[in-house]
Each structure stands twice: as structure tokens, then as C-alpha cells.
Amino acid sequence: YNIGMKTSNIIKQVNKNGGATLTSNLNNNRLKGGYMVSLRGYERRYKKMGACFIKALDKYKALAKSLNAYVGLWVDNGLVYLDLSINVKDKEKAIKKGIDNKQLAIYNIGDGSYIRLA
């Protein structure tokens, strides 16, 4: 499976930083604050960033556009996670949205921390 230069750079970034929050064009976000809340039903896990992951990333790019969402990627315990998330500015609203979407945690863009919900 042929990966483009942009995809190759995304994979390098995720490997280096442990994750990324990308726009629907798969560019780095320019968010200064708020909380990233994953949308229920869009989280996927992969054993590696191979062909299946790259095809899914392309699909998630289109989904993110249609849902006005971001593409989230991170590595945890040897697995690669892919999801769609939204940025919620207000902490309490973000926590409620996270609980409503059955999330284990939400991500604070401002300080790079996680708020555990479960």
C-alpha cells in the first residue's frame, strides 16, 4: 500500500509524540485550549500503522469533515488508536459530553493532561 508523504509524516509524528490531534485535512490543529472529547462509536484500535490503519485514516478524514470533528491518534500499550473528536471550550460541558459519549477520559489541549471520567 503506497502511503503519501503527509501520511508518512503523520506516522512519524505519532511515533515521536505518542499521538496527534489533526484537522479534517489531516493537518496539525491550531487549537489553543479547550478539551478534546471523542465521539462514541468512532474509536478504532490497530496493532500497527499499516495498510488497514492508513485506509481507515483516509476514511476518517472524510468523516471528520462531515461531522465538523478532528481526527485523533495516539499510542497506548502497543496499540494505535484512531478516533473522531470535538473540541469543547467549557470544562464542565466537556466532562458532560465525555460522559454522554461513554469516554474513559477527555484531553485538555491547554496543558496536555487527561481528565479521567471512569
Phi, psi and omega per residue, in radians:
Y1 nan 2.188 -3.086
N2 -1.477 2.117 3.106
I3 -1.791 2.496 3.134
G4 -1.344 2.949 -3.141
M5 -1.052 -0.712 -3.133
K6 -1.077 -0.801 3.137
T7 -1.098 -0.719 3.105
S8 -1.045 -0.740 3.118
N9 -1.168 -0.649 3.094
I10 -1.096 -0.801 -3.141
I11 -1.060 -0.757 3.108
K12 -1.070 -0.750 -3.125
Q13 -1.111 -0.776 -3.139
V14 -1.125 -0.737 3.110
N15 -1.114 -0.676 -3.100
K16 -1.302 -0.820 -2.998
N17 -1.719 -0.161 -3.118
G18 1.484 -0.016 3.126
G19 2.930 3.123 3.119
A20 -2.869 2.616 2.977
T21 -2.052 2.020 -3.024
L22 -2.006 2.671 3.055
T23 -1.267 3.070 3.123
S24 -1.194 -0.198 3.030
N25 -1.674 0.139 -3.124
L26 1.109 0.563 3.007
N27 -1.726 2.770 3.063
N28 -1.078 2.449 3.136
N29 -1.281 2.801 3.097
R30 -2.030 0.460 -3.115
L31 -1.203 2.393 3.130
K32 -1.747 -0.313 -3.100
G33 -2.896 -2.947 -3.114
G34 1.608 -3.050 -3.035
Y35 -2.237 2.348 3.119
M36 -1.578 2.164 -3.127
V37 -2.098 2.101 3.122
S38 -1.226 2.528 3.091
L39 -1.566 2.236 -3.095
R40 -1.022 2.399 3.082
G41 1.633 -0.076 -3.096
Y42 -1.987 0.129 3.131
E43 -1.511 2.286 3.111
R44 -2.259 2.604 3.116
R45 -2.089 2.488 3.124
Y46 -2.345 2.590 3.105
K47 -1.360 -0.428 3.121
K48 -2.731 2.900 3.117
M49 -1.594 1.115 -3.141
G50 -1.744 -2.721 -3.037
A51 -1.032 -0.777 -3.132
C52 -1.090 -0.749 3.114
F53 -1.089 -0.783 -3.094
I54 -1.135 -0.698 3.071
K55 -1.100 -0.725 3.123
A56 -1.141 -0.698 3.117
L57 -1.022 -0.721 3.107
D58 -1.121 -0.731 3.105
K59 -1.125 -0.727 -3.119
Y60 -1.181 -0.489 3.051
K61 -1.026 -0.829 3.131
A62 -1.179 -0.735 3.117
L63 -1.082 -0.729 3.137
A64 -1.063 -0.704 3.100
K65 -1.078 -0.812 -3.061
S66 -1.215 -0.479 -3.107
L67 -1.786 0.071 -3.082
N68 0.926 0.851 -3.051
A69 -2.127 3.114 3.074
Y70 -1.932 2.752 3.059
V71 -1.734 2.113 -3.142
G72 -1.849 2.416 3.116
L73 -2.376 2.393 3.021
W74 -2.782 2.799 -3.140
V75 -1.983 2.310 3.120
D76 -2.596 2.236 3.129
N77 0.883 0.723 3.068
G78 1.398 -0.003 3.101
L79 -1.893 2.627 3.086
V80 -1.810 2.226 -3.138
Y81 -1.873 2.484 3.103
L82 -2.295 2.278 3.097
D83 -2.630 3.056 2.996
L84 -1.955 2.391 -3.118
S85 -2.464 2.836 3.085
I86 -2.090 2.734 3.097
N87 -1.758 2.128 3.125
V88 -2.007 2.129 -3.056
K89 -1.229 -0.727 -3.049
D90 -1.470 2.227 -3.075
K91 -1.045 -0.825 -3.106
E92 -1.136 -0.711 3.092
K93 -1.139 -0.656 3.126
A94 -1.140 -0.742 3.115
I95 -1.084 -0.792 3.125
K96 -1.075 -0.782 3.140
K97 -1.097 -0.687 3.102
G98 -1.100 -0.771 3.110
I99 -1.128 -0.776 3.122
D100 -1.044 -0.557 -3.129
N101 -1.639 0.213 3.069
K102 0.991 0.695 -3.138
Q103 -1.544 2.608 3.088
L104 -1.394 -0.498 -3.109
A105 -2.788 2.825 2.976
I106 -2.130 2.781 -3.044
Y107 -1.912 2.236 3.103
N108 -1.540 1.908 -3.133
I109 -1.081 -0.673 -3.052
G110 -1.010 -0.799 -3.081
D111 -2.109 0.088 3.080
G112 1.268 0.332 -3.117
S113 -1.778 2.942 3.076
Y114 -1.960 2.551 3.023
I115 -1.943 1.958 -3.131
R116 -1.258 2.363 -3.136
L117 -1.961 -0.317 -3.102
A118 -2.377 nan nan
